[in-house]
Structures are given as C-alpha cells and as structure tokens.
Amino acid sequence: MSDSANPFFHLQEQIDDAAAYLPTLDNDVIARLKRPERVLETNLTVEMDDGSLEVFTAFRSQFNGDRGPYKGGIRFHPDVSRDEVKALSGWMVYKCAIVDIPYGGGKGGIVIDPREYSTSELERITRSFATELRPLIGEDQDIPAPDVNTGQREMNWIKDTYESLEGTTEPGVVTGKAIDSGGSAGRVAATGRSTMLTAREAFSYLGRDIENATVAVQGYGNAGSIAAQLLEDELGATIVAVSDSSGAIYSPDGLDATAVKEFKHETGSVSGYGGAVEEYSNEELLTMDVDLLVPAALENAIDTTIATDVQADVIAEAANGPVTPDADDVLAERDVLVLPDILTNAGGVTVSYFEWVQNRQRFYWTEERVNEELERVITDAFDGLVTAYEERNLPTFRIAAYAVAIERVARAFEQAGSWP
C-alpha cells in the first residue's frame, strides 16, 4: 500500500491538521493520540468443509481507551491490512468523542473474501477469531461490532463463543446482535439514519431545502441503501443515482430507493434495475451534478483527481475515510461542504452504545426511543461542531469535528494523570 493510499497516514494527517488549531495542547500529547496503544496480529488455522486446513490473517487494533472501553467493528474483506485497522480504530476514537459517548476506539478484521466460503466455514473462522480475541474483549474492555461483510450472524457467533469459553452470560461483549440475542431495535438502520440526520442539519444550516434535493449514493450496502431510503421517505429528497461494485445506475426523475434495494437483494447488484435510464461507473457517479453526494463504500473513494471534478454541493461521508486529505483541500477550495465521517456515520456506534446500556441494565427500549435518542445525540453533536467552526474561525467542518473530539480525548488523558 502506498503512502498516498494509506488510511493510517490519512488519519494522522487529519489529526495534525486539527491540532494546528489547538495551540494549548502539548505536542507529546498529540503524538500519543496519533498511534494505537496495541495491535493484535494473529493467524487462524481453520478446517474447511473438505477437511483441508486454511490459514487466515486477522487483526484487532486498540487505539485509545482514555474515554472508556475500546469500541469498533470487525470486517471481513480481502483488503484488510494492519494499517487499515489502525486507521479505522483511530477514527472510532474521535467518532465516539464527537458524539460524546464514553468509549475509546478499536477495530478488527480478517483478510478474507467471505463470498468464497460456506456458512459453516465462516462460522468456524469467526469462532476461531473470537477465541483469539477472548483475552482482549469484554463489556468493560473491548466491545466488537459488525462492519463490512459482517452482521448480526457473526456477532451472535462471537457472543456465543465468548460466553461458552468464559462460562458466563455477557450480552454486552459485542453489539450489533440480533434482537433475540440481546440486540437493540434501530441498530441496523442507525448508520443510514445518522447520515440522513447530518445531511438534514447541514442543509438547514446552509438555508437550503433538502426536499427535492438530488442525491447520488456510492455504495448500496446497509448504510448507503438505508440512508437513501430515509432521505427519500422522511425528507423528500430525490435519489437520482446509486452504485455498488457492479457499477452505477441513474435516472434524472429519481429512483425508488426501496425497490432498488429489493432488486439488489434478489439479483446481487443494482445493475440491470429496470427503473434506471442509464448506467455509469462508480467514478462517474462521484462526479455527477447533484445537490448531495453520499460516499458509502470504502475509504479513499475520492482522491484529488476526482475531487477536482466533483459537482455536488454537499458530501455526507457515510463510509469511513472516503475522502483523502489532499482531496479535502481541493474540495474546501471549491466550497464543497464535506460532512465528516466521524459525525455523519456515528449512528452505528451511538446505537451500539444504547445496545450496550440496555444489555447491562437488562432493560430494552422501543425503536421509537432509540431513534429519538439518536436524533438528540447527532443534532447536539452537529450544533457543537458548528459552534467550534464559527467561534474558532476554522476552515472546514472536518477540522472543527476533530478539534472538538481531540480536546475531549486529551482532557480525559490529562485528568487521569500518568504513572510509571
């Protein structure tokens, strides 16, 4: 992986950019906040259905625990790397801090293409990883959650493995579980919902009406598809283009977000959807002339080349790290408002926090209460970001978000003191 595409270096650059506006923080504190506290790298040897053995490399990064237990998802993807999970775990630290929930940041992943393995093989792989994680995780230590290519099923397996080995009942050891296994109402839609809420607040801040605003969504998985549905159904926006790994579909009169999601569920891709007028590449979608662009796939989707051609007025980062730091500079020069990932997609970890609270109390909330509490958290965080942006005369919303988050983490570290 080149430095220009390395998400860990991007994270560190984002921290440095914000730290330049925090002159009261010592450089040694900033240096500490740019590196993970520890990273587990392990090799999982797992028996396949045909009796052969296969080895999988897996990681868990615990970036910072100053504000509470490490928190972050586990992804299954062939491109998972040590630096990627370090970056993602760092973004989790500042994501939790900007929405002011009492967690640190962690992240994990297995280098695997899950499409190539059976359900029984994936279960054994997941349980093998859970066994390796056992000494590190726990509801007061490190709390995994779903991420790319993982979901309720994998979290249920991790929970069962941990509880079986520990001889206990501890539903709060992971979040993102199925409802019957201690999950929370509203968790599946949470990331898409926070994307919608952040976009709504941003358009209001700009004095623009989001109703009938045109929207393009890159990445039509859980976050992207739910964000599209909520933008359409609750705010009246017009979804004109969506994409997945197969390509992008477009209709100037608008696509039915729910129907496209159902089509993808049935066929495996958005390509070929009958309501589309034209098909494009993913890169072409990113440069369409729309009011709102929602990158909801993987990191580094928008580099400097693409940023030069972006025509959207607002970008809502539903994915983690979809805009590179150099592209951020280009977009700022072109007056494109970027809603940073650490706020925009924070709905997932926020409702994970709600799930953890419910698990510990053994008292479960209605979906209405979950959504109301999520809206309060996201709108309060947006207001705090805007206050920092305006009162400190900061150049971008991203720098404002990091400034608020870094100060919160630094205060927790300094208040705890240090000892040999």
C-alpha positions in Angstrom: 0.0 0.0 0.0 1.5 3.4 -1.0 1.6 6.2 1.5 -0.8 8.2 -0.7 -3.4 5.5 -0.3 -2.6 4.5 3.3 -5.6 5.3 5.6 -3.4 5.3 8.7 -1.3 8.2 7.3 -4.5 9.9 6.3 -5.8 9.6 9.9 -2.6 11.1 11.3 -2.7 13.9 8.8 -6.3 14.8 9.8 -5.2 14.9 13.5 -2.2 17.1 12.6 -4.5 19.4 10.6 -6.8 19.9 13.6 -4.0 20.1 16.1 -2.6 23.1 14.3 -5.7 25.0 15.7 -5.2 23.7 19.3 -2.1 25.5 20.4 -2.7 24.8 24.1 -2.2 21.0 23.6 1.4 19.7 24.1 3.0 18.1 21.1 3.7 14.9 23.0 0.0 14.5 23.8 -0.8 15.0 20.1 1.8 12.4 19.3 0.2 9.9 21.7 -3.2 10.5 20.1 -1.9 9.6 16.7 -0.8 6.0 17.5 -2.6 2.8 18.7 -2.0 1.5 22.1 -1.7 -2.0 20.9 -2.4 -4.1 17.8 -3.0 -7.9 17.8 -2.0 -9.8 14.6 -2.9 -13.4 14.6 -3.1 -16.3 12.1 -6.2 -18.5 12.3 -5.8 -22.1 11.1 -9.3 -23.4 10.3 -10.6 -26.7 8.9 -12.6 -26.3 5.6 -15.6 -28.4 4.7 -13.4 -30.7 2.6 -11.1 -31.4 5.5 -8.2 -29.2 4.3 -6.7 -26.5 6.5 -6.5 -22.9 5.6 -4.7 -20.0 7.3 -6.3 -16.5 7.7 -4.5 -13.4 8.9 -6.6 -11.3 11.4 -6.1 -8.1 13.3 -7.5 -6.2 16.3 -6.3 -2.6 16.9 -7.0 -1.0 20.3 -6.2 2.6 19.6 -7.1 4.6 22.6 -9.1 3.9 25.8 -8.9 7.2 27.6 -12.7 7.8 27.5 -13.8 4.2 28.0 -13.7 0.6 26.6 -12.4 0.1 23.1 -15.2 0.1 20.6 -15.3 -0.8 16.9 -16.3 -3.3 14.3 -14.9 -6.4 12.7 -14.7 -6.5 8.9 -14.2 -9.5 6.6 -12.6 -8.3 3.4 -9.6 -9.3 1.2 -8.0 -5.9 1.5 -7.9 -5.8 5.3 -4.5 -4.8 6.5 -2.7 -3.8 9.7 -2.6 -0.1 8.7 -6.3 -0.1 7.7 -7.5 -1.4 11.1 -5.2 1.0 12.9 -6.7 3.9 10.9 -10.3 2.6 11.5 -9.7 2.2 15.2 -8.4 5.7 15.4 -11.4 7.1 13.6 -13.5 5.3 16.1 -11.8 7.2 19.0 -12.7 10.5 17.6 -16.1 9.4 16.3 -17.1 8.4 19.9 -15.7 11.6 21.2 -17.5 14.0 18.8 -20.9 12.4 19.8 -19.7 12.3 23.4 -20.3 8.7 24.3 -18.0 7.0 26.8 -15.9 4.8 24.6 -12.5 4.6 23.1 -11.7 3.2 19.7 -10.9 -0.2 18.3 -11.3 -2.1 15.0 -10.6 -5.6 13.7 -10.7 -7.6 10.5 -9.9 -10.8 8.8 -8.2 -11.0 5.4 -10.9 -13.0 3.6 -13.4 -12.8 0.8 -16.5 -14.2 2.6 -18.2 -14.9 -0.7 -15.8 -17.8 -1.3 -16.7 -19.7 1.9 -19.7 -21.7 3.1 -21.7 -20.6 6.1 -20.2 -23.4 8.2 -16.7 -22.4 7.2 -17.4 -18.7 8.1 -18.8 -19.8 11.4 -15.6 -21.7 12.2 -13.4 -18.8 11.0 -15.4 -16.4 13.1 -15.3 -18.5 16.2 -11.6 -19.1 15.8 -11.0 -15.3 15.8 -13.3 -14.9 18.8 -11.2 -17.4 20.7 -8.1 -15.4 19.9 -9.9 -12.2 21.0 -11.1 -13.7 24.2 -8.4 -12.3 26.5 -8.8 -8.8 25.0 -12.6 -8.3 24.8 -15.3 -7.9 27.4 -18.1 -5.4 28.1 -15.7 -3.3 30.2 -12.6 -3.9 27.9 -13.2 -4.0 24.2 -16.6 -4.4 22.5 -16.6 -5.5 18.8 -19.5 -4.8 16.4 -20.4 -5.5 12.8 -18.6 -3.8 9.9 -18.0 -4.5 6.2 -19.3 -8.1 5.3 -20.3 -8.9 8.9 -23.6 -8.5 10.7 -25.9 -9.9 13.3 -24.9 -13.5 12.5 -21.2 -13.1 13.1 -21.8 -11.1 16.3 -24.1 -13.8 17.6 -21.3 -16.3 16.9 -18.7 -14.2 18.7 -21.0 -13.7 21.7 -21.7 -17.4 22.0 -18.0 -18.3 21.7 -17.0 -15.8 24.4 -19.8 -16.8 26.8 -19.2 -20.5 26.3 -15.4 -20.2 27.0 -15.9 -17.8 29.9 -18.8 -19.8 31.4 -21.0 -16.7 31.7 -23.8 -14.7 30.3 -22.4 -11.3 28.9 -24.5 -10.0 26.0 -22.7 -6.6 26.2 -19.4 -8.2 25.0 -20.5 -7.4 21.4 -23.1 -5.1 19.9 -25.0 -5.4 16.6 -26.6 -8.7 17.7 -29.9 -10.0 16.6 -32.8 -8.8 18.7 -33.4 -12.2 20.3 -29.7 -12.4 21.3 -29.8 -9.1 23.1 -29.6 -6.7 20.1 -31.2 -3.2 20.0 -34.1 -2.0 18.0 -33.0 0.5 15.4 -29.4 -0.7 15.3 -29.4 -2.0 11.6 -30.6 1.4 10.3 -28.5 3.5 12.7 -25.7 4.5 10.3 -28.0 5.3 7.5 -30.2 7.3 9.9 -27.3 9.4 11.2 -26.3 10.1 7.6 -29.8 11.4 6.9 -29.9 13.4 10.1 -26.5 15.1 9.5 -27.5 15.9 5.9 -30.8 17.4 7.2 -29.0 19.6 9.7 -26.4 20.7 7.1 -29.0 21.8 4.6 -30.8 23.7 7.3 -27.5 25.3 8.3 -27.0 26.4 4.7 -30.5 27.7 4.4 -31.4 25.2 1.8 -34.4 23.0 1.4 -33.5 19.3 1.3 -36.9 18.3 -0.1 -36.5 17.5 -3.8 -32.7 17.9 -3.5 -30.9 15.4 -5.8 -28.8 12.7 -4.2 -26.2 10.2 -5.5 -25.2 7.3 -3.3 -21.9 5.5 -3.9 -22.1 2.0 -2.2 -25.6 0.5 -1.8 -24.9 -1.8 1.1 -26.6 -1.3 4.5 -25.5 2.3 5.2 -26.0 3.6 1.7 -29.3 1.9 1.0 -30.8 2.9 4.3 -29.5 6.5 4.0 -31.1 6.7 0.6 -34.5 5.3 1.8 -34.6 7.7 4.7 -33.6 10.7 2.6 -36.3 9.8 0.2 -39.1 8.8 2.6 -38.5 11.1 5.6 -37.1 14.2 3.9 -38.5 14.1 0.4 -35.1 14.1 -1.4 -34.8 12.6 -4.9 -32.3 9.7 -5.3 -31.1 10.0 -8.9 -28.1 7.6 -8.8 -26.8 4.7 -6.7 -24.0 2.3 -7.2 -22.3 -0.9 -5.9 -19.3 -2.9 -7.0 -21.1 -3.7 -10.3 -21.5 -0.1 -11.4 -23.9 2.8 -11.1 -27.5 3.3 -12.2 -29.1 6.7 -12.9 -32.5 8.3 -13.5 -32.9 12.1 -13.6 -36.5 11.7 -12.4 -35.5 9.6 -9.4 -35.1 6.0 -8.5 -37.2 4.2 -6.0 -34.7 3.6 -3.2 -36.6 0.7 -1.6 -37.3 -1.0 -5.0 -33.6 -0.8 -5.9 -32.6 -2.3 -2.6 -35.1 -5.2 -3.2 -33.7 -5.7 -6.7 -30.2 -5.9 -5.4 -31.2 -8.4 -2.7 -32.8 -10.6 -5.4 -30.0 -10.3 -8.1 -26.9 -9.4 -6.1 -26.3 -6.0 -7.8 -28.0 -2.7 -8.7 -27.0 -3.1 -12.4 -29.9 -4.0 -14.6 -32.6 -2.3 -12.4 -35.5 -1.6 -14.7 -36.2 1.9 -13.4 -32.8 3.2 -14.4 -32.3 5.3 -17.5 -28.5 4.9 -17.8 -25.7 3.0 -16.3 -22.3 4.5 -15.3 -19.1 3.6 -13.5 -18.6 4.3 -9.8 -16.2 7.1 -10.5 -18.7 8.8 -12.9 -21.3 8.7 -10.1 -18.9 10.6 -7.8 -18.8 13.5 -10.2 -22.5 13.8 -11.1 -24.2 17.2 -10.8 -26.2 16.6 -7.7 -27.0 18.5 -4.5 -25.9 15.8 -2.1 -23.3 13.1 -2.7 -23.2 10.2 -0.2 -20.0 8.0 -0.5 -20.9 4.9 1.5 -18.4 2.3 0.3 -14.7 2.0 1.4 -12.0 4.5 2.2 -10.1 6.6 -0.4 -13.0 6.8 -2.9 -12.5 10.5 -3.6 -8.9 11.4 -4.4 -7.6 14.7 -5.8 -8.4 13.8 -9.4 -12.0 13.0 -8.6 -12.3 16.0 -6.2 -11.5 18.3 -9.0 -14.5 17.1 -10.9 -17.0 16.7 -8.0 -20.1 18.8 -8.8 -22.1 18.1 -5.6 -22.6 20.9 -3.2 -22.6 18.8 -0.1 -20.8 15.4 0.6 -22.0 13.3 3.5 -19.4 10.7 4.4 -21.4 7.5 5.3 -18.2 5.5 4.8 -15.1 5.7 6.9 -12.4 7.8 5.2 -13.9 8.1 1.7 -12.1 11.5 1.0 -8.3 11.6 1.1 -6.7 14.6 3.0 -5.4 16.1 -0.3 -8.9 15.8 -1.8 -10.2 17.5 1.3 -8.1 20.5 0.4 -9.3 20.6 -3.2 -13.0 20.4 -2.1 -12.5 23.2 0.5 -11.0 25.4 -2.2 -14.1 24.7 -4.3 -16.5 25.4 -1.5 -17.9 21.9 -1.3 -19.2 21.3 2.2 -17.9 17.9 3.5 -19.8 16.4 6.4 -17.1 14.4 8.1 -17.4 10.6 8.6 -16.7 10.8 12.4 -20.1 12.6 12.8 -22.1 11.5 9.7 -21.8 7.8 10.2 -21.7 7.9 14.0 -25.2 6.5 14.3 -23.9 2.9 14.3 -21.6 3.3 17.3 -24.2 5.5 19.1 -26.9 2.9 18.9 -24.3 0.3 19.7 -23.8 2.3 22.9 -27.5 2.2 23.5 -27.5 -1.6 23.0 -24.6 -1.9 25.5 -26.5 0.1 28.0 -29.6 -2.0 27.5 -27.6 -5.2 27.8 -26.1 -4.1 31.1 -29.5 -3.0 32.5 -31.3 -6.0 31.1 -34.0 -3.4 30.1 -34.7 -2.8 26.4 -36.0 0.2 24.6 -38.6 0.7 21.9 -37.4 1.6 18.4 -39.1 5.0 18.8 -37.0 5.7 21.9 -33.8 4.6 20.2 -34.4 6.9 17.2 -35.3 9.8 19.4 -32.2 9.4 21.5 -30.1 9.0 18.3 -31.5 12.2 16.8 -30.7 14.1 20.0 -27.1 12.9 20.0 -26.5 13.7 16.4 -28.1 17.1 16.4 -26.3 18.1 19.6 -23.0 17.0 18.1 -23.7 18.9 14.9 -24.5 22.0 16.9 -21.2 21.6 18.8 -19.3 21.2 15.5 -20.9 24.4 14.1 -20.1 26.3 17.3 -16.5 25.3 17.1 -16.4 26.0 13.3 -17.8 29.5 13.7 -16.3 30.7 17.0 -12.8 29.5 16.2 -13.0 30.5 12.6 -11.9 27.0 11.5 -11.5 26.3 7.7 -13.6 23.1 7.4 -16.2 21.1 9.3 -13.7 18.2 9.5 -11.2 20.3 11.3 -13.9 21.5 13.6 -15.1 18.0 14.4 -11.5 16.8 15.1 -10.8 19.8 17.2 -13.8 19.1 19.5 -13.0 15.4 19.6 -9.3 15.7 20.2 -9.8 18.1 23.1 -12.2 15.7 24.7 -9.8 12.8 24.5 -6.9 14.9 25.6 -8.7 16.2 28.6 -9.6 12.6 29.7 -5.9 11.6 29.3 -4.7 14.6 31.3 -7.3 14.2 34.0 -6.3 10.6 34.6 -2.6 11.6 35.0 0.3 9.3 34.3 2.4 7.0 36.4 5.3 4.6 35.8 
